[in-house]
Amino acid sequence: MADSTDRSSRYDGPIVDAHQHFWDPLHNPHPWLEPDVLVPFRYGDYSALKRPYLPADYREDSRGFDVRRTVYVEAEWDPTDPVGETRYVSNLARRHGLPTVIVAQAWMDRADVADVLAAQAAFPLVRGVRHKPAGAASPQERAAGRRTAMCDQRWRAGYALLEDLDLSFDLQTGWWNLPDAYDLATAFPGIQVVVDHAALPADRSRDGLRRWREAIEQVAAAPNVALKVSGLGDPARAWTVERNAPVVDHAIEVFGADRVMFASNFPVDGLCGTFAEIYDGFLAMTSGLDADAQHALFYGNAMRIYRIAGASPGPDGHDPRPGQ
């Protein structure tokens, strides 16, 4: 990692924010954002998120950064109507130019999974789906023998449908469950897997980082797995380069600069830092890399993995800003 005070080689090209959300809990069904609900959450009290967060809010937060494209990731809309969220977000994109593509909600072990996946795939902006598979909630539960839904044959039967629909899979799970993810990825090599939030390396002790790194090394051995660096905040701690640099450095070293993407996770990570603090941190941490690697991390990998490259360029031949 380059010294964070050295700005001379910082990336200054276009950005794809590979993971962000919009919502309006005043009008739409997000059970976890209802006024009297607080679910267990890794950042603690998230009451500040219980407000509309829409494209105008995102543009204000990301002001000063050359964000050209964004990837909307499902935001736990009412699970009885996963297609309703996609319809709503697609309408946002038509009206506001954001998001660019969508990772939709789907439940691999539901009886209607085939119908839901087909309906999601029919939306022009949908590139993949996300499901947070049930399983061990801690390394201790994993050590006690609990495995995830990724091992279940019914769940896998739903997952297998993604390949024919040309859908990728965003996986959010703790690093201790990545052995199941490796088995899944190798069993279905034709399906692109994106591990969200760097597999949640909350324990930044020497031993905690060692165990997290061993887990991502295993899953990185599957060439159809990529890693999304986002969600690195801590409750009651400022988002800093010093705390997060080991995660970023290890992620790039293990996966290579061609399989890592940066993302804001806004507005959720706004609980831990501003958009500028987070992206300035990513820029500082990668300032020692060559230009091709930086471009891949901030732009090219997300364009490729989420198949955004077909978007029409602006009238001058250059990739336009969202909404222009």
C-alpha positions in Angstrom: 0.0 0.0 0.0 1.3 3.4 -0.8 1.6 6.1 1.9 -1.9 7.6 2.3 -0.4 11.1 2.0 0.9 10.4 -1.6 -1.8 11.6 -3.9 0.4 11.8 -7.0 -0.6 8.4 -8.4 -4.2 8.2 -7.2 -6.7 7.0 -9.7 -8.7 9.8 -11.3 -10.7 7.9 -13.9 -14.4 6.8 -14.0 -16.0 4.8 -11.3 -18.6 2.1 -11.2 -20.0 1.9 -7.7 -20.5 -1.9 -7.6 -22.9 -2.0 -4.6 -25.5 0.6 -3.6 -29.2 0.8 -2.5 -32.2 3.0 -2.9 -35.4 2.8 -0.8 -38.5 4.7 0.3 -39.8 3.0 3.4 -42.6 5.6 3.7 -44.2 4.0 0.6 -42.6 0.7 -0.1 -42.4 -2.6 1.9 -39.0 -3.0 3.6 -39.8 -4.9 6.8 -36.5 -4.1 8.4 -37.0 -0.4 7.9 -40.4 -0.2 9.5 -40.6 2.4 12.4 -40.8 -0.1 15.3 -38.5 -2.7 14.0 -34.8 -3.2 14.8 -33.2 -6.4 13.6 -29.7 -7.6 14.6 -27.3 -5.6 12.5 -23.5 -5.6 12.2 -23.4 -1.8 12.6 -25.7 -1.7 15.6 -28.5 0.8 15.7 -29.4 1.6 12.1 -32.4 3.9 12.8 -30.8 6.7 10.8 -31.4 4.6 7.6 -35.2 4.6 8.1 -35.7 7.4 5.6 -36.1 7.7 1.8 -32.8 7.4 0.0 -33.2 8.1 -3.7 -31.0 9.0 -6.7 -30.8 12.7 -5.8 -29.5 11.7 -2.3 -26.9 9.4 -3.8 -25.7 12.1 -6.3 -25.3 14.5 -3.4 -23.3 12.0 -1.4 -21.1 11.1 -4.3 -20.5 14.6 -5.5 -16.9 15.2 -6.5 -16.4 11.6 -7.7 -16.7 10.5 -11.3 -19.3 7.8 -10.7 -20.5 6.8 -14.2 -22.5 3.6 -13.3 -24.0 2.0 -10.3 -25.0 -1.6 -9.4 -28.2 -1.6 -7.3 -28.3 -4.6 -4.9 -31.6 -5.8 -3.5 -32.5 -4.2 -0.2 -34.6 -6.8 1.6 -37.9 -5.7 0.1 -40.9 -7.8 1.3 -39.7 -11.3 0.4 -43.3 -12.3 -0.7 -42.9 -9.9 -3.7 -39.3 -9.9 -4.9 -40.3 -8.8 -8.4 -42.0 -5.7 -7.0 -38.7 -4.3 -5.9 -37.2 -4.8 -9.4 -40.2 -3.1 -11.0 -39.8 -0.1 -8.6 -36.0 0.2 -9.1 -36.4 -0.2 -12.9 -38.8 2.8 -12.8 -36.3 4.8 -10.8 -33.7 4.1 -13.4 -36.0 5.2 -16.2 -36.8 8.5 -14.4 -33.4 9.3 -12.9 -30.7 7.5 -14.8 -29.7 5.5 -11.7 -29.1 2.7 -11.1 -27.4 1.2 -14.2 -28.0 -2.5 -13.5 -29.8 -4.5 -10.8 -28.9 -7.5 -8.6 -32.4 -8.6 -7.7 -33.9 -10.6 -4.8 -34.5 -14.3 -5.1 -34.8 -17.2 -2.7 -33.1 -20.4 -4.1 -35.1 -22.8 -1.9 -38.6 -21.5 -2.5 -41.1 -23.5 -4.4 -41.6 -20.6 -6.9 -37.9 -20.0 -7.5 -38.1 -20.9 -11.2 -40.9 -18.4 -11.8 -39.2 -15.7 -9.8 -35.9 -16.1 -11.5 -37.5 -16.1 -14.9 -39.5 -12.9 -14.0 -36.4 -11.2 -12.7 -34.3 -12.1 -15.7 -36.9 -10.6 -18.0 -36.1 -7.1 -16.7 -33.5 -5.5 -19.0 -31.4 -4.1 -16.1 -31.2 -7.3 -14.1 -27.8 -8.9 -14.2 -27.9 -11.2 -11.2 -29.6 -12.1 -7.9 -28.7 -12.1 -4.2 -29.7 -14.5 -1.5 -28.2 -14.6 2.0 -28.2 -18.3 2.7 -29.0 -19.5 6.2 -26.1 -21.0 8.0 -23.6 -20.5 10.8 -23.7 -16.9 12.1 -20.2 -17.1 13.7 -17.0 -19.0 13.4 -18.0 -20.8 16.6 -21.2 -22.1 15.1 -19.3 -23.2 12.0 -16.8 -25.0 14.2 -19.7 -26.7 15.9 -20.7 -28.3 12.6 -23.4 -26.0 11.3 -23.3 -25.6 7.5 -25.2 -23.3 5.2 -28.1 -23.6 2.8 -25.6 -23.7 0.0 -25.1 -27.4 0.8 -28.8 -28.2 0.6 -29.8 -30.0 -2.6 -33.1 -28.2 -2.9 -31.3 -24.8 -2.6 -28.7 -26.0 -5.2 -31.5 -27.0 -7.6 -32.7 -23.4 -7.6 -29.2 -22.1 -7.9 -28.6 -24.2 -10.9 -31.3 -22.3 -12.8 -29.1 -19.2 -12.9 -26.8 -20.5 -15.6 -29.4 -20.8 -18.3 -30.8 -17.4 -17.4 -27.3 -15.8 -17.6 -27.6 -14.5 -14.1 -24.7 -14.0 -11.6 -25.0 -14.6 -7.9 -24.2 -12.1 -5.2 -23.4 -14.0 -2.0 -23.4 -12.3 1.4 -22.1 -14.6 4.1 -19.3 -14.6 6.7 -15.9 -15.7 5.8 -16.2 -18.8 7.9 -18.9 -20.1 5.5 -16.7 -19.7 2.4 -15.8 -23.4 2.2 -19.4 -24.0 1.2 -19.1 -21.2 -1.3 -16.0 -22.8 -2.8 -17.8 -26.1 -3.1 -20.8 -24.3 -4.8 -18.6 -22.4 -7.2 -16.7 -25.5 -8.3 -19.9 -27.5 -8.7 -21.3 -24.8 -11.0 -18.4 -23.3 -12.8 -20.6 -21.6 -15.4 -22.2 -19.3 -12.7 -20.4 -16.1 -11.7 -20.2 -15.6 -7.9 -19.6 -12.3 -6.3 -18.8 -12.4 -2.6 -20.2 -9.2 -1.0 -18.6 -7.0 1.6 -15.2 -8.9 1.5 -16.9 -11.8 3.4 -17.4 -9.6 6.5 -13.9 -9.5 8.2 -15.2 -7.9 11.4 -12.3 -9.3 13.5 -9.2 -7.2 12.6 -6.9 -8.9 15.1 -3.8 -10.6 13.7 -5.5 -14.0 14.2 -8.8 -12.8 12.9 -7.3 -11.5 9.7 -5.2 -14.6 9.3 -8.3 -16.8 9.4 -10.2 -14.5 7.1 -7.4 -14.6 4.6 -7.2 -18.4 4.7 -10.9 -18.5 3.9 -10.7 -16.1 0.9 -7.6 -17.9 -0.4 -9.7 -21.1 -0.7 -12.7 -19.5 -2.4 -10.4 -17.5 -4.7 -9.1 -20.8 -6.1 -12.4 -21.0 -8.0 -11.9 -18.8 -11.1 -15.6 -17.9 -11.3 -15.5 -16.1 -7.9 -15.0 -12.3 -7.5 -14.8 -10.2 -4.3 -16.5 -7.0 -3.6 -14.7 -4.7 -1.2 -17.4 -2.8 0.7 -19.2 -2.9 4.0 -15.9 -2.5 6.0 -17.3 -0.2 8.7 -17.4 -0.9 12.4 -20.0 0.2 15.0 -18.8 3.2 16.9 -15.5 3.5 14.9 -14.5 6.0 12.2 -13.8 4.5 8.8 -10.1 4.9 8.4 -7.4 3.9 5.9 -5.3 2.4 8.7 -8.0 0.0 9.9 -9.1 -1.1 6.5 -5.9 -1.2 4.5 -5.0 -4.7 5.6 -8.3 -6.0 4.2 -7.9 -4.2 0.9 -4.3 -5.2 0.5 -5.0 -8.9 1.3 -8.1 -8.9 -1.0 -6.1 -7.6 -4.0 -3.1 -9.9 -3.3 -5.3 -13.0 -3.0 -7.8 -12.4 -5.8 -5.7 -10.2 -8.1 -6.6 -6.8 -9.4 -8.9 -8.4 -12.1 -11.4 -10.0 -9.6 -11.9 -7.3 -7.0 -14.4 -4.4 -7.1 -14.9 -1.4 -4.9 -18.3 -0.2 -3.7 -19.8 2.3 -1.4 -22.7 0.2 0.1 -24.5 3.5 0.4 -26.5 4.5 2.3 -25.8 1.7 4.7 -22.1 2.5 5.1 -23.0 6.1 5.7 -23.5 4.9 9.3 -19.7 4.6 9.4 -18.3 7.3 7.1 -19.1 9.7 4.3 -18.9 8.6 0.7 -15.8 10.8 0.3 -14.1 9.3 3.3 -14.7 5.8 2.0 -13.7 6.4 -1.6 -10.8 8.7 -0.7 -9.6 5.8 1.4 -9.9 3.3 -1.4 -8.0 5.7 -3.7 -5.3 6.2 -1.1 -4.9 2.5 -0.5 -4.5 1.8 -4.2 -2.3 4.7 -5.2 0.8 2.5 -5.4 -0.8 0.2 -8.1 -0.3 0.7 -11.8 -2.9 2.5 -13.8 -4.4 -0.7 -15.4 -4.9 -2.3 -12.0 -6.6 0.9 -10.6 -8.9 1.2 -13.6 -9.9 -2.5 -13.2 -10.6 -2.1 -9.5 -12.7 1.0 -9.7 -14.3 0.5 -13.1 -13.4 -2.2 -15.5 -14.1 -5.3 -13.3 -17.6 -4.2 -12.5 -18.3 -3.3 -16.1 -17.2 -6.8 -17.1 -18.7 -8.9 -14.3 -22.0 -7.1 -14.3 -22.0 -6.9 -18.1 -22.4 -3.1 -18.3 -20.0 -2.7 -21.2 -22.9 -2.7 -23.7 -24.2 0.6 -22.4 -24.4 3.3 -25.0 -21.6 5.9 -24.9 -22.3 9.6 -24.9 -22.3 11.7 -28.1 -18.6 12.4 -27.8 -17.9 8.7 -27.7 -17.2 8.6 -24.0 -19.1 6.8 -21.2 -21.5 9.4 -19.9 -22.3 10.2 -16.3 -25.6 8.6 -15.0 -28.6 10.6 -16.1 -26.7 12.6 -18.8 
